[in-house]
Amino acid sequence: MKRCRAFQGGISLPLGLLLIGTVWASHGHAQVSGAEKSAPAHVASAAVEPRLGEELKSFSLKDCFGKERTLSEFANKKILVLAFVGVECPLAKLYGPRLAELAAEYESRGVGFIGIDSNRQDTLTELADYGKLHGIKFPLLSDLGNVVADAVGARRTPEVFVLDADRMIRYAGRIDDQYGFTTGSGYAKPELSKSELKNALEELLAGKPVSLATTEVPGCLIGRVREPKAGSDVTYSNQIARIFAGHCVECHRSGQIGPFAMTSYEEVLGWSEMIAEVVREEKMPPWHADPRWGHFSNDIRLSAEEKQQIATWVANGSPEGNKADLPELPKYVEGWSMPQQPDVVYDMRAEPFEVPAEGVVDYQYFTVDPGFTEDKWITMAEALPGNRGVVHHIIAFVSPPKGKALHGEGGGEGEGGELLVGYAPGTRPAVCPPGMAKKIPAGSKIVFQMHYTPNGSPQKDLSKIGLVFCDDPTKIKQRVITTNAINALFEIPAGADNFEVKSTKKIRQDSMLLSMFPHMHLRGKSFHYEVIMPDGTREVVLDVPRYDFNWQYSYLLEKPLLLPKGSKMACVAHFDNSAENPANPDPSSPVRWGDQTWEEMMIGWFDVAVPVEHSSSDKPEKPAEPKAAQAAPAVEAAAGN
């Protein structure tokens, strides 16, 4: 939760909720000239354009310590970089250290850096914390009322503007190509391949014109001050708060994975344009199943009416409405999300794992021995990240005694076995239906597979899992088994943009299909599940046309589906190994099976329930050893036949 703000004009305004008149009355120091007039306060960010070739003559802003700073102070700098940042934007966090490094690198060459925060929701204290956290030495200025942002045409964070000696805008755009947003929460390349900011600086220092003067900027829309429309039929208090409570607040609240909280009007106001954008582009809420097939109990999609209400609300300036109309917020269990506290808790290791500030972290594997001397039946399980800011996903496997390592998922430290529980953004605890449970055989170990995504500052994580045991195992009539249709015999050619890989899994006894969990890595494009019945009829049970590695979703069927003995689960995946895939680590190289994100996997996980007395015969398939000589353009692995 963000700190409470100072009083503005006698009104207590959390999150920097600055009324239009208050900005100019209380903060008249936010002044600018040059590049003509700034946009009116009600103009949306979408209407703003970078003002290349125009001059920024002056400005007067307060820095994060409250000191007045003007453009004229930097007259001795041959070149100025204006870097627009935001304290909550995930990309601005990632690029904080990068900006600090660039400023230090170019300081001796007469280049000055100025950070500018134009978000209405960010305070001076938070801006100072941002600078300290990322080691930023250059001035960080608060642009209340987005005056300078409007003057230069800044839309997003992080976005940079390069001014020459005459303070003409010569470059506007992104810093480099390493981090960005696609269909989900973002991507991170192992190495950057294009550094447009550095290129612009080098060309200007050499007395040359900037060859690439503008680039598209992935990032967060600046939280501009906008004037609410009087008499709007759609307000936050009446409609929007209910939509957010039902679809967003579970992740967007204090201590959860969402980068900002959405539990009050003040918290969402500065983010309203960004919210409308990600809803319009169907990035949020994150749900990737095609609605034409399957009905799922954990479907979090917005209705067409809800989408329209959000669009109308933002178009009308995001009015608050009557606070008396506000609904009650949902009640959330602090700590665990399971309906009850776990019977036992296992940390992934004794000491926290240290996550670096940036870069790509290899999958980490940690093995825990719970010391079970008898079989255990698990009715509920939850994987709980210790640091949601950097834990991308957790997969916990049961490694049975004398088990052999799987090649990939669960194959760490010589262990391997059946998937027990996982965590990813949006994942709910594993709760078995009445009369069903998962089995952990006596003598088994638990293997944690951890995937970390750096967030711009060094972090530590100590994740854990919690288990709830069945009090009376005689009541368990069906065992829940996580099995898969898997293919490890593939080679994705360099540059291939729609490479197909198939897999099938034969069902050896009557089973009830409960859920599906497709898994690929950064080149994953789409994933399709289809049941082939013994009589040859086919039924699509899940289609994910836009697979997103950022969201590892389990799709829970509203009603279990009978899979008769002899039926098959057939999966088809497509991969994009081309340069058009922004998350692709290396489109110039072929890709085979492997643990790490720059390698690939094709696993169609699915949960089935089988009678307890017949539950030992259906286990996850071990993928065959990948060999280059066996690779084919599209291999169908008929696992279990």
Beta strands, then each sheet from edge to edge (+ up, - down):
strand 1: 7-8
strand 2: 11-12
strand 3: 31-34
strand 4: 56-63
strand 5: 68-70
strand 6: 79-84
strand 7: 111-117
strand 8: 140-142
strand 9: 156-157
strand 10: 159-163
strand 11: 169-173
strand 12: 179-180
strand 13: 187-188
strand 14: 220-221
strand 15: 344-347
strand 16: 353-355
strand 17: 364-368
strand 18: 376-384
strand 19: 391-399
strand 20: 418-423
strand 21: 430-431
strand 22: 436-440
strand 23: 445-452
strand 24: 459-461
strand 25: 464-469
strand 26: 478-486
strand 27: 499-506
strand 28: 511-519
strand 29: 524-532
strand 30: 538-544
strand 31: 555-563
strand 32: 568-575
strand 33: 603-611
strand 34: 636-639
sheet 1: 1+ 2-
sheet 2: 3+ 4- 5+
sheet 3: 3+ 4- 8+ 7+ 6+ 10- 11+
sheet 4: 9+ 14-
sheet 5: 12+ 13-
sheet 6: 15+ 25- 18+ 21-
sheet 7: 15+ 25- 18+ 22- 26- 33+ 28- 31+
sheet 8: 16+ 24-
sheet 9: 17+ 23- 19+ 20-
sheet 10: 30+ 29- 32+ 27- 34-
end
